[in-house]
Amino acid sequence: RELILSPGSDNGIITSLTQTRKSSAIIEVVEICVEKGISVIISSDNRLDQQDQLYNRFLEYFRNTEKIDLFKSNTPELKDKLIDSLRNKKIFIIFWIDNSKQTKKILGTLDSCIIMKELKMKNEKIMMIHDEGDVITKHNDVENATNKQPVSHAVMIELTEFLREHLVLKRIFVSATIDNIYSLYKINSYYVFQLKID
């Protein structure tokens, strides 16, 4: 909650020694975002089954919540549906797979004056969550996109920089392996959350 409520663009980590409660923790974060009027985009590693599993958990959990619209990056006419969602005073949650093609699509969809205007009118913050957050980093430079990096890594930097330019970006990495994330993304230890194993 502290990470979400803080005024600046901050990064955080949710970690556990096992897969225990990982999806539940993501849902808890999103619940706080919904409560505060913050839309969310969630990346999964490059596996469709993992994305579908998380998406279906959200469908079930939020099935009675009218103020949320859930989308996948391959939803037809996604840009128009996001605009409708925002104008109807709803929170959108977008799921996408962490590959260069889908990340470019998310960037292209959000790179709309109308969508950015509606987001700023609603809430100047947006949350980006990386499920299996350790696998999105494919180069040691996480701030500058270059042609020497894997395309998926460079496009992810472009997306985060675009969001930071227009909004207050909150970013959470969910992973059992955090050393690389912690050092490269300059994460304040205050925003590292260790899940308890029941």
Salt bridges, closest charged atoms under 4 A:
ASP10 OD2 - LYS170 NZ 3.12
GLU28 OE2 - ARG21 NH2 2.84
GLU35 OE2 - ARG1 NH1 3.34
GLU35 OE2 - LYS36 NZ 3.61
ASP49 OD2 - ARG47 NH2 3.24
ASP52 OD1 - LYS72 NZ 2.64
GLU60 OE2 - ARG63 NH1 2.80
ASP69 OD1 - LYS90 NZ 3.51
ASP98 OD2 - LYS138 NZ 3.45
GLU118 OE2 - ARG87 NE 3.14
ASP131 OD1 - LYS22 NZ 3.06
GLU132 OE2 - LYS22 NZ 2.68
GLU143 OE2 - LYS186 NZ 3.16
GLU161 OE2 - ARG164 NH1 3.01
